[in-house]
Amino acid sequence: MTHEWNAAEYEVLSAPMTGWGFDLLGRVLEDRPLGGSESAIDVGCGTGRVTELLLRHLPDGMVLAVDASGAMVEAARRRFAGDVRVRVEQVDLLRLEVQEPVDLILSTATFHWIKAHQRLFGRLAGALKPGGRLVAQCGGKGNISRVTRATEEVMGEERFRSRFEGWEDTKEYADPETTWERLEAAGFEEVETWTHEEPTRFGSVEELARYLKTVVLGRHLERLPEADHQPFADAVATKVAAVEDPPTMDYVRLNILATRGRET
Ligand SMILES: C[S@@+](CC[C@H](N)C(=O)[O-])C[C@H]1O[C@@H](n2cnc3c(N)ncnc32)[C@H](O)[C@@H]1O
């Protein structure tokens, strides 16, 4: 299930995700550089900040940037207007279909928003040429557990409880072993999966609340009237800040490298 994003706020606040994308691409493409004319898809491109980093490696390539959010797609289209290498489309990744399979799929900070990882990996395998590469990073097992706990506590408060009746958590913070198995089952080879921690500090509770509203709590806030958005985010941020000063998000990233098998 996807939700709408505040693309303008995400553009301002997404420095952590952009930095991790930069590190991942640097490390992976240093080991096995691209030729520069490959075709690629950035799945879950957001406003396109990480897509832009990928494009530095593809001076003569083609990139299809896809995202389920209309606001994100609009922002990415504005960013790449006039760049003939880039096409941006609004697509739910669980329905991804391409006319021409590509050499590379990149994804950052997206897979954990999708519960059905096995289906997702099947779609991605279908969009890659045999021998094509998947390079991805998303939230992994244990990701922002401090924030999740604080959010659950605030959802249970008297003032918010009725709004969350029937709530189902649709996030998937998978572990490396399960992800490895799912990728193999989807027809990937040379699979590598591992997690690493990225504790991320904020200057104040207010700064953290602003970040949470856009980057983490979007689905929750859809359940609440506008007037409750700020109080909800403030309450979660205050609980997170009570654990550690300065307020810190306990990010755990799941890294994924894989090659689409030649036999599938
Ligand atoms: C945190 S943003 C990451 C954006 C960008 N890749 C980055 O690293 O900054 C997650 C993105 O995943 C997209 N997304 C979530 N579920 C999706 C789905 N089922 N299909 C396509 N995009 C999805 C959201 O719309 C959002 O733009």
The ligand as an SDF file (V2000), in Angstrom:
LIG
                    3D

 27 29  0  0  0  0  0  0  0  0999 V2000
   12.3040    7.4440    1.2780 C   0  0  0  0  0  0  0  0  0  0  0  0
   11.8220    7.6700   -0.3770 S   0  0  0  0  0  0  0  0  0  0  0  0
   13.3490    7.2920   -1.2290 C   0  0  0  0  0  0  0  0  0  0  0  0
   13.5750    8.1800   -2.4230 C   0  0  0  0  0  0  0  0  0  0  0  0
   14.9890    8.1030   -3.0290 C   0  0  0  0  0  0  0  0  0  0  0  0
   15.2580    6.8060   -3.5950 N   0  0  0  0  0  0  0  0  0  0  0  0
   16.0330    8.4420   -1.9970 C   0  0  0  0  0  0  0  0  0  0  0  0
   16.8720    7.5860   -1.6750 O   0  0  0  0  0  0  0  0  0  0  0  0
   16.0240    9.5780   -1.4950 O   0  0  0  0  0  0  0  0  0  0  0  0
   10.8680    6.2080   -0.7050 C   0  0  0  0  0  0  0  0  0  0  0  0
   10.1870    6.2880   -2.0540 C   0  0  0  0  0  0  0  0  0  0  0  0
    9.6390    5.0010   -2.3550 O   0  0  0  0  0  0  0  0  0  0  0  0
    8.4400    5.2140   -3.0550 C   0  0  0  0  0  0  0  0  0  0  0  0
    7.6230    3.9820   -2.9700 N   0  0  0  0  0  0  0  0  0  0  0  0
    7.1570    3.3570   -1.8600 C   0  0  0  0  0  0  0  0  0  0  0  0
    6.4250    2.2750   -2.1930 N   0  0  0  0  0  0  0  0  0  0  0  0
    6.4500    2.2090   -3.5500 C   0  0  0  0  0  0  0  0  0  0  0  0
    5.8760    1.3270   -4.5050 C   0  0  0  0  0  0  0  0  0  0  0  0
    5.1250    0.2810   -4.1380 N   0  0  0  0  0  0  0  0  0  0  0  0
    6.0930    1.5560   -5.8120 N   0  0  0  0  0  0  0  0  0  0  0  0
    6.8560    2.6300   -6.2120 C   0  0  0  0  0  0  0  0  0  0  0  0
    7.4190    3.5010   -5.3520 N   0  0  0  0  0  0  0  0  0  0  0  0
    7.2190    3.2930   -4.0410 C   0  0  0  0  0  0  0  0  0  0  0  0
    7.7970    6.3830   -2.3300 C   0  0  0  0  0  0  0  0  0  0  0  0
    6.7840    6.9900   -3.0820 O   0  0  0  0  0  0  0  0  0  0  0  0
    9.0090    7.2630   -2.0720 C   0  0  0  0  0  0  0  0  0  0  0  0
    9.2170    8.2070   -3.0910 O   0  0  0  0  0  0  0  0  0  0  0  0
  1  2  1  0
  2  3  1  0
  2 10  1  0
  3  4  1  0
  4  5  1  0
  5  6  1  0
  5  7  1  0
  7  8  2  0
  7  9  1  0
 10 11  1  0
 11 12  1  0
 11 26  1  0
 12 13  1  0
 13 14  1  0
 13 24  1  0
 14 15  1  0
 14 23  1  0
 15 16  2  0
 16 17  1  0
 17 18  1  0
 17 23  2  0
 18 19  1  0
 18 20  2  0
 20 21  1  0
 21 22  2  0
 22 23  1  0
 24 25  1  0
 24 26  1  0
 26 27  1  0
M  CHG  2   2   1   9  -1
M  END
$$$$
